[in-house]
Amino acid sequence: MTQLDVRPQAGDTVGGVPEGDVRGKGLGKGSVGLVGSAVIGISTVAPVYCLTSTLGSTAGEVGLQMPAVFLAGFLPMLLVAFAYRELNKAVPDCGTSFTWTVKAFGPRIGWMCGWGLVIATIIVLSNLAGVATSYFWLLAGEITNSPSVAALDDNKLVHIATCLTLIAIATAISYRGMTATKGVQYALVGLQLVVLAVFVAMAFQKAAAGTFDTGLDFSWQWMNPFAVESMAAFTAGLSLSIFMYWGWDTCMTTNEETVGSARTPGRAALLAMVVLVGSYLATGVAAQMAVGSGSEGLGLGNEENSGNVFAVLAGPVMGPVLGILLFVAVLASAAASLQTTFIPVARTVLAMSTYEALPPSYAKVHPRFKTPGRATVMAGVATGAFYTVMTLVSENVLTDTIFALGLMICFYYSLTAFACAWFFRKELRRSARDLFFKGVFPVLGGLLLAAVFLKTLYDAWDPAYGSGSTLPGVGIGNVFLIGVGLLALGLVIMEITARRSPAFFRGEVLTRSTPALVVED
């Protein structure tokens, strides 16, 4: 019996596309396995950092339905992950979203999709470096029992110098290749998950003992997203939840360095997402049972605690000694993610340069470490420069830039999801599996993220959105101006690049195509 499948044939196709179309980059093949790839994906998301920075904000928006919103945010991520998995099977290229959207929609849409990924990553890198810096001095103050040491973080010059040092260290580790990256990540991710498990266990213990007056009994109603009071609150909570899952696609950008490049990255991404949603639900439920979601005292909804929940709960839940471990875990989470987040931006730039969508100098791979060395260094320099300028200009601008991150995430994720359905459009009637995993699920995920993108744009028009600041006499929120401005900047750079690299933009380098259907015994 015969069946149709999309698989490479010697001298014929690579992943179902013409052999001369997809180019090798010279990366170190077989450097990462399934577990290593999943660990890198988890690290990029930075679960402990995400929880401490958004647990309180989410509870403040949706109250007791926080666990339900965590599940709701997981849904579009899961649907988009199916799109990534199917596209990776057909075209295992480290350019991921860039390469796939070019092949589906053409060079200009693909270029802008790659731009969205690169800009989102630069913003996240700068934010992670800033958080790691703050926790470095906070932890130093806790260890030395010296408020003056912790206060060094408030010194702008000391803060920037420490931040640039951490960025340089992370850049150096990423520069040395996937083997060095993987070794560091096993330790840092393992530490995060172990400390988080201890926190969850002790929070359940405190809840059972009724230690805190604001504690609550568990209710299955917490898992009902329809119980959220308003659509505005649900959308705000959903935006935070989506941010908490962002970064799992790093598993895909290492596909050319992974054992079994066509299938392993997709499995690793799904494995990472299962670990993430399990961690988020367990932590959210345990914290809510222990201290409640109210706006008073230790309640998760207290605005004074929402920016850094674990800093407030570490001592009461884990005690003074073990509580320090939670500070270490947050620092490890930010530091680990800072290092792995270089992976997607460097490999996307490498792919764009290889296909002549960026200057050819960024297509160079280090002969010893087999990494995109120049692209990695470029990402480090851009991150350091971006964070320094934003910090010196205004803390409000830096905050609003981070809020604009959600726009970039929804932009390139939704484009990639739609690209999957269009790329595989000729296969959707072949079987029920193809219809759902290559068509229905990706389109649904893309529509959900596109809706969040548009709703965020609408909300961000209001000057009160984000930090509540705006340019004098403009009357439009800074988040809107920054988000739209970054996309407009991408259009300008794209047109300049089009004049220097016309072949790519004429569709002569990376062609639009659908996968070749290969008949196999």
N, C-alpha and C positions, 0 to 999 in steps of 0.2 A: 504494500500500500504506500502511496506517496503523499507527501504533505508539503505545503508551501512554507518556507521559512526565510528569514532574513539573516544570512550568515555569510562570512567572507569565503570566497573561493579563490584558490591560487591563481594569480595572474588575471583575475577577473574583477572582483570587487573587494572593498574593505568595509565590513559592516553594512553591506548592501548599497554602498555608493561607489562611484567609479574610483579605481585605484589611484589614479593620478590626482584626484580631487582633494583627498585628505592627506596632509603631510605629516611626517614624523618630525619630532622636535628635538630628539637627542636626549630626552630625559632618562633617568635611571630606571629601566624596566624591572619589574618584579621586586621593588623595594618594600612594598607594603602588602600585607595580607588582609583578610576579612576583619579580624579583631583590630589590627592597627588602623585600618581605614575608619572603622566605627569609632575608635577612641579619638581620632583626629576630628571627626565630625562633632562628637560630644564636646570636645575641648573648645572648638570654635564657637559653639553656642554659649559656652561658659554658664552652666546651669546655676551654680551657687551665686555668681555675680548677678545673673538675671533675677533670681529669686529675691535677693536682698534689695534690689533696686526697684522691683515692680510688684512684689507681693502686697505691700501696703497700698500702693496706688490702685491696683486692681480691686482690692477689698473696698477702698474708698469709693470706687465707681459703682460696683455691682453688689456690695455687701456680702451676704452669705452665699450668693451664687458664684463666688470666685472659682471654686472647683469646676462648675459647669462651664464657665467662660474659658478655663484652661482647656477643657475638652473641645469647646467650639473653635478655639484658635488652632487646635491640632488638626481639625478636619480639613481646611483648605491646604495646610502644609502637607498632609498625607496625600491628598488628591494631586497636588503638584509634584510630590515625590514620585508618584506613579509615572507622570509624564517624563521626569528626568530619567527614571529607570529604563523606560522604553526607548527614549532617544539615545541613551548611552549604549544600549545593546546594538543599535543600528550604526551609530557614529561615536565610538569611544575616543573622543578628542578632548584635550585638556581645556580647550576654549569653551566648552559646555554651552552656556546660554548664547554666547556670541556666535559660535559656529552653527549651532542648531537653528537659530532664528534667521541667520543668513541663508541657510539652505532651504528654509521654509518660506521666508518673506522677502528675501533679497538683501543686498549689502547695506543699504541705509538703515533699515529697521534693525538689522542685526548689529550694526555698529553702535546704534543708540542703546541697544540692549546691553552690549558689552560695556558701554560708558556708564550705564546705570549701576552695573555690578561693581565697576572699579570705584566710582564715587562713593557708593554705599560702604564699601570696604575701607576706604580711606577715612571716612567719618567714624566708623566703628573703631578702627585702629587708634585714632586720636582719643576717642572716649575711653577705650580700655586702658590706654597708657595713663590717662589722667586719673582713672579710678585706682589703678595699681599704685600710682604715686601716692595718692591720698591714704590708701590702706597701708602702704609701706611705713609712712610716718606715724599713722595711728597705731600700728602694731609696735613700732619702736617705742612710742610713748607708753604703751601698756606694759611692755617688757621692762623698761627702765623705771616705770612708775613716775614718769616725769611729764607733766602737762606742757612744759616748755619745749620738749622734744617733739611731742605731737603737734604743737603749734607751728613748727617749722613749715608745715604744709601750707600755712596761710601766707608765708613769705613767697611772693610771686616768683622771684628769681630762683630761690631754692626749689620751688615746685617745678618750674620749667626745666631746670638743670637735671633734676632727678628723672623727670619724664623723658627727656631726650636720652638719658643714659639707659633707661629701660627699653626704649625703642631701638637703640643701637644694639643692645644685647639680643633682643628678639630677632632683629634683622640678621645678626651674625649666625644665630642658630639655624634660622631658615635657609640662609645662604649655604650652609654646610650640607644640606641635603635631607632627604626623607628619613634616612637611617637615624641621624642625630635628632631630628624632629620627633620621630616615633619614640625613641628612648626617653626623652624628656617628658613627653606627654603621658606615657604609662604611669610615671610617678605622680605627676600633677593631677591628672584626672582621677587616679586611684585615691589620692588624698582627699579630693573634693567629695567623691561619692561616699567614702567611709565616714568622714566627718558629718556629711549631710544625713547619713543613716543614723548616726549617733544622736544628732539633733532631733530627728523624727521620733526615735524610740523614747527619748527623754521627754519630748513634748507630749506624747501619748501617756507616759507615766504621770506627768504633772496633771494632765486632763483627768485621768482616772482618779487621782487623789484629790481633785478639786482644789489645787494649790492656789489658783487665781480666781478672784471673784467674778471676773468677766468670762471665764471659761464656759463652754457650751457642750451639750450632748450632740452626738452625731445625728444627722438627719439626711435621708436620701433626697429630700427636697433641695439640698445644696447642689445636686447634680442636674437640676432642671433649669436650662437656660431661659425658658419662657417665663420664669418667675422674676426675671430682672424687671425693675420698675418701669423703665423707659427705654425706647430704642436708642436714644442719645447715649444713655449710660452703657447699654450693651455694646454699641459701636466703639465707645471709648475703651471699654474693657477688652474688646476683641482686638483692637489695635495694639494694646499692650501685650496681649497674649501672643499675637503673631510675631512681635519683636522677640519674644522669649524663645521662639523656635528657630529664628533665623540663624543660618550658618551651617545647617546639616548638609547643604549642597557642596561643602568642601570635599566630602567623600568623592564627589563626581570629578572635581578638578584635578584629583590625583589619579584619574583613571589610566593614564599612560604609564604610571609608575606602580600600578597595582597588579598583583597576580590575578589573572583572569579579568582583564580590563573591561570586557563586555558585560560581565554579570556581577562580579564582586562589588564594585562601587554601589550599585543599586541595592544590593542586599545589605551592605554596610550602612547606607543611608536609612533604610527602614529599621534596622537594628538600633541605630542611634536614636531615632525618633521614638521608638518604643521605650528605651531607657529614659529619655527626657520626659515623656508624658507621665510615665510611672513616678519619676522623681518629683515632678511638679504637683501631681495629685496627692501623693503621700505627704509632701511638705505642707501643701495648702490645707489639707484636712487636719493634719496634726496641729499646725499652728492655730487654726481656727478653733479647734476643740480646746486648746490650752488657754488662749487669751481672748478669743472672740474676735469679731470684726468691727467692734464699735469704735467710736471716735474719742474715747476717753482712756487715760492710763496706757496700759500695754496693748490695748486694742489695735488690731491691724489697720483699722481705718483712721487712726489718729494721724493727722497731717504732719505733726511734728516728728513722727517716726517713719513716715512712708518712704522717704528717700533712702533709708538705710535700716531696714527692719532688723537684720541680724545684729547690728551694733547695739540695738536696744534689747533684744531678746536673749542675746548670748549669755549674759550673767544670770538673769532670772531662771532661764530654762536649763542651762548646762552647768551653772556654778562658775566661780571666778577662775578656776584653773582650766577646766575643759572649755570654758567660754573663749579663752584665748585661741583655742584650736579653730573656732569658727572664724575669727579674724584671719588666721593663717589660711583657711580654706578660701575665703573671699579673695585674698591676695593671690593665692595660687590659681584660682579660677580666672582672674583678670590677666595674670601673667601668662598662663597657658594659652588663653584665647588670643592674647596679643601676639604670641609667637605663631600660632597656626593660622591666624587670619591673614598672614602674609601669603599663604599658599594660593588662595583663589585669585587675588589681585595679580600676583606675579605670573601665574600661569595663564590668566586671561590676557594680560599684556603680551606675554610670549606668543600666544596663539594669534592675536591680532597682528603682531609684527610679522610672524611667519607667513601669514596670508596677505601681507602688504597693506594692511589697514592702519598700521602705525609705522614709524621709522624703522628700518631694518636693524638698527643697532640693538634693539630690545629682543631680537630673536636669538641672541647669543646664549649658549648654554655652557656653564663652567665645565672644562674638560675632565676635571677630577671628581667634583661633587655631583655632576649631572643635574644641576639646578639652573633655572633662569636667573643667573647671578645679577646681571645688570637690571633686570626688571625688579628683582627683590630689593636691590639697593635703592632704585628709583622710588619704590613704594615706601621704604623707610624714610628717605629724605622728604618725600611729599607729606608723609604723616607728621614728621617733626615740624616742618615748616607750617603746615596747616594749623596744628595745635598751638604753636608759639604765637602765630599771628592772631588767631581767634582769642587766645587768652589775654594778649596785650590790648587788643581792640576793645573787647567787652565780654564779660562773663555771660551777659544776656544773649549775645550773638552766638557764642559757643553752645549755650543751652538750646537755642532755637535751631541750630544746625543739627543737633542730635535729634530733635523732634522731626526735622525734615527727612531723617533717615528712613522713616516708615514709608514715605512716598517712593523713595528709590527702591526699597525692597519689593513693594507691591508692583512697581513698574516692571522690573525685569523678571520677576517670578511669573506674573500674569502673561507677559509676552512669550515666555518659554512654554507655558502651559498651552497657549493657543497654537504655538508653533508645532507642538507635538501632534495635535489633531490634524493640522493642515499637512504636515509632513507625511503622515500615515493615512491620508484621506482615501487612498485607493485600496487600503487593506481593511477598512472598518467593517465591510460586509463579509469578510472572510470567516469570521467566527464570533461568537458572543464575547469571548475573552478580548479579542482585538477591538471590538466595538466599545467595550467599557473601559479597558485600561489604556487604549490609545486615543479614544475619542471622548466618551461621556465624562469620565472622571477628570481628565485634564481640562476640558472646557468648563466644567462646573467649578473646579478649583480656580481657574483663571477668572471666571466671572465674579466669584466671591472676592478675590483679591482686587480686581478692577473696581468693584463697588466700594471697597475700603479706601482705595486710592482716591476715587472721586469724592467720597464723603470727607476724607481728610483734607482734600483741597478746599472743599466748601467751608469746613470748620476753620481751616487755617487762614481764610480771608479775614476773619475777625482779629483785630489787633490784640484781643485778650487771650488768644490761643498761645500756648507755649509759655514763654517768659512774660508775656503781656506787654512787650515793647515793640516799637515800630519806628521807622524813619520819620523824622519831623515833616509834617505836611503831607504825608502819603496816605495814611488812613487804612493801610493794608497790613496784615500781620507779617512779622518777619519770617515766620515759618513758611508762609506762602511764597514770599519773595525769594527766600533762599532755595526752596524746592524747585520752583519754576525757573529761577535764575540758573541753577546748576544744569537743568535740562537744556535751557537755551544756550548756555556755554558749550555744552556738548554738541549742539547743532552747529555752532560757529567753528569749533575745532574740527568737526567732521567735514565741513565744506573746505576748510584749509587743507586738510589731509587729502580730500578728493582731487585737488589740483596737483598735488605732489605724487599721488598714487592712483592714477586714473584707472588702471587695469582692474583693481579690486572693485571699484565702484561701478565699473561696466559689467561686472559679473563674470570676469574672465578667469579669476583665480579660484574662488570658492563659489561653485555654481549652485543655483536653486535646483532642487531635485526631490524626487521621492525614492524610497529604497527599492532596489531591484529585487523582484520576487524570484527566488531560486528554488527550483524543484529538486528535492532530495529523496533518495530511497530511505 
